Amino acid sequence: MKEIMAVIRMNKMNQTKQALSDAGISSFNARPAFGRGKGNVDFRILKGAEQGHEEAIAQLGAGIKLIPKRMLTVVVPDDKASLVVQTIIKVNQAGRPGDGKIFVMPCEDAVRVRTGELGDQAIDEVI
């Protein structure tokens, strides 16, 4: 099994849900997230702020700005991981910074609490 964790733009959530459903991926979790990527940082201003220059501190603002995002988590059999990744990319790739990130990790086991099923039987059937 693979766990796929994707951080996407808030405004792409409904399209992503629909695309995953259309691809036969019926179960996943979503939650609010806040974060930022490497972005464009002017290191001269950052260095000036670290040295205590008030002008540089004022340009940086009160702190690092975190952008609201959505974090999706999907657990699927190994052979469906590529389908999930490609589906998320297809919907969310706009070619701009902030399109998101996808992480694919091994998932050692799963247990369906209601029935006690283990492994692939514990995750929803992928159509």
N, C-alpha and C positions, 0 to 999 in steps of 0.2 A: 504494500500500500504506500501511497504518497500523500503527504499533506502539502497542499498548495496554498500559500498565503500571498494575497495580492493587495497592494495599497493603490487605490484608484481615486480619481477625482469624484467629488460628491455628485456632480451633475451627470455622471456616467453610470450611476448605480442601477437605475431602472433598465437601461439598455443592456447592461451586463447581466442582470437577472434574467431578462428575456432571452438573451443569446445563450446563456448556460442552459436554460430550460429547453430551448429549441435543440440544443446539442445533446439532450438526454441527461443532463446533470440536474437532478431535482433537489438535492440536499446540499446546503452550505450554510455558513453562519456569516453574519455581517455585523460590524460594530463601528461606531465613530472612532476616528483616530485623528491625531494632530501631529504634524511633522514637517520636515523640510529636507530637501536634498542639498547637494553641495552648492548649487546656485552660483551666482556671480558675486564674489566677495572682493571688495577692493582692499587688499591686504595692507596698503599704505594707511588707510583710515583705521583699520583694525589695530595696526601697530601703534599708531598715534594715540588711539584710545587706551591701549595697554600702558602707554607711557604717561597717561594722565592729561593729554591735551584736550581742553574743553571743547574745541571746535570739532575734533574727531568724535568725541563722545556724543555730542549733539547730533552729528550726522548718523551715527549708528542707531539712535533712538533708545528707548527704554530697555530693550532686550531683543533677543533673537525672535523673529516673528515665526510662529508656527501656523501652517496652513491646514484648514480642516479637510480631512480626507475620509474615505471609507476603507476599512480593512475587511477583506473577505477571506474565509478559511474554508477550504474544500478538501475532503479526504476521499480518494478514489483508488481503485485497483491500479497497479503499476501501468498497465497497458492503456489506461485512460488519461494519464497525467498530461501527455502531449496535447490531447484534444482540449483539455481545460485551459492549458497555457495559451494555445493558439486562439481559442475563443476569446479569452480575456484580452489578448493583444489586439485582435481584429477590431474589437469594440473601442478600446481605449487609446490606441496609438494615433496621435495627432501630429507627431513629429515635433512637439514642443517640450521644453523642460516642464516637469510636473505631471507628465503622462502617467507615471506610476512605476512600481517595482513589483516583480513577482519572485517569490522564493519557493523552491521545491525542496522538500525535506522527506527523508524516509519516515514512515510511521510504523513503529514496531508492532502495534496491535490495536484493536478496537473491541469494545464490548458493548453490546446493546443491553442496557440496564433492564428493560422490560422482559426480555426473553433469555438473556445470558448468552446469546450468540456471540461468537468470537471471529476476529479477522474479517475477511471479505464479506462473510455472511452478516456481519454486524453493521456494515455500511449499506446504504440503499443501493438497490440494483441500478446499474447504469443501462439505459435502454440502447 
